[in-house]
Amino acid sequence: MYKNKTASPRILPLALASAAALAFALPAAAEIVLYDKDDTTFSADGYVNAFYVNSDIDRPGEQFDRTQSRVKMGFLPNWIGFNMGKQVDDLKLGARSSFWVTINDGETNGTDTAIDVRQFYGTVSGDWGEVLVGKDFGLFARSNILLDELLGGYGQVSDTLGLVDGGGVSFGNIGSGYPYPFPTAQITYRTPVVNGLRLAAGIMDPVDTNDDSPTGKAYQENPRFEAELTYQFDLAGAQIYSWLNGAYQSSENTDDSVDTVKSKGVGYGVQAKISDFTLVASGFTAKGINPFFTNNLGEASLREMDSDGYLFQGAYRFGKNRVALSYGKTRDDGNGLGIEADYETRAIAYTRDINDNLRLIAEYNQFEIDGKQGVGNLEDTDTLALGLALTW
């Protein structure tokens, strides 16, 4: 039976927000080649960013209303990554490991800054395509987040989700446009690009999505299946990138009184680049999936309940300057907070490229949670973020 949780000031504890320092890999401006000899390469890349952030929080009851200043990372944490490549006859062998670092120490954790590994995988490729084995980001919602115009910016910091005071990153448009494709153990095959088309399909380590039981055990007879089809082409002077991705998993329990949860989702979108303009429209629809995290971090009680979302963005570049507008929304019937709610993010961002490796960023963001069925407005948070990002 569905457990109807009610919203509270600690829906997701701050420890969870810290542990979920979310990010997705951006291509580095210029990797540093450390070794290149005998058909073997080894290189390093990295990313460092920090923002001054001022958030104005308005929540029911006024006991949480405040204006909070922070110095934090943006939507992307800091990382250092290492890459290996080796040609052996007709096969290209590769590997990547990346280490992601939060920068916020505090009164509760001293200098115990979190370090975690988001990518640790190897690849084997040839004319027939590529196989990836190890840990990498998932395929469902992958391009939705990868092509987010706010990826290198800040985005939403919901106080209800513990993000304003948390030690991790902001959420970008996670939960207000798409779920986060959590890094996971996987075996994935990618076809070669043929006439702009490429297919990726893989099996992922499944997760428990049904209730705990004192007399039973959750299990998954099959792995989670995920796939993504991408298509690139030119049309009337515009460069078009489009995608369709999805996921499916069933989670059972040896206790017959515990419901089986069948989780399935579809993501989609298109990016169009026309001269100095970029337009992006994306969305997703899901059932039995956490609207924030594809791996159900936090172990919310999931049911075969619906969620869907969309994201519309436009950007214009003039010289070394770029302005982006963003609007995203997710509607969830109760798998996230335990109540039916809409999550909405509006943002405007300005960036200035100082050089190929250094960028200045300014962003203003408005985030809302609107509870349904008479619950009413749960949060309005406005955030100003000023920062810089350094890549290599």
HELIX and SHEET records of a PDB file:
HELIX    1   1 LEU A   14  ALA A   19  1                                   6    
HELIX    2   2 ARG A  142  LEU A  146  1                                   5    
SHEET    1   A 3 ILE A  32  LYS A  37  0                                        
SHEET    2   A 3 THR A  40  ASP A  58 -1                                        
SHEET    3   A 3 ARG A  66  LYS A  72 -1                                        
SHEET    1   B11 ILE A  32  LYS A  37  0                                        
SHEET    2   B11 THR A  40  ASP A  58 -1                                        
SHEET    3   B11 ASN A  78  VAL A  88 -1                                        
SHEET    4   B11 LEU A  91  VAL A 101 -1                                        
SHEET    5   B11 ILE A 115  GLY A 126 -1                                        
SHEET    6   B11 GLY A 129  ASP A 136 -1                                        
SHEET    7   B11 THR A 184  ARG A 190 -1                                        
SHEET    8   B11 LEU A 197  MET A 204 -1                                        
SHEET    9   B11 ARG A 224  LEU A 235 -1                                        
SHEET   10   B11 ALA A 238  ASN A 253 -1                                        
SHEET   11   B11 ALA A 218  TYR A 219 -1                                        
SHEET    1   C 9 ILE A  32  LYS A  37  0                                        
SHEET    2   C 9 THR A  40  ASP A  58 -1                                        
SHEET    3   C 9 GLY A 376  THR A 391 -1                                        
SHEET    4   C 9 LEU A 358  GLY A 371 -1                                        
SHEET    5   C 9 ALA A 341  ASP A 353 -1                                        
SHEET    6   C 9 ASN A 321  ASP A 332 -1                                        
SHEET    7   C 9 ASP A 306  PHE A 318 -1                                        
SHEET    8   C 9 PHE A 277  LYS A 287 -1                                        
SHEET    9   C 9 VAL A 261  ILE A 274 -1                                        
END                                                                             
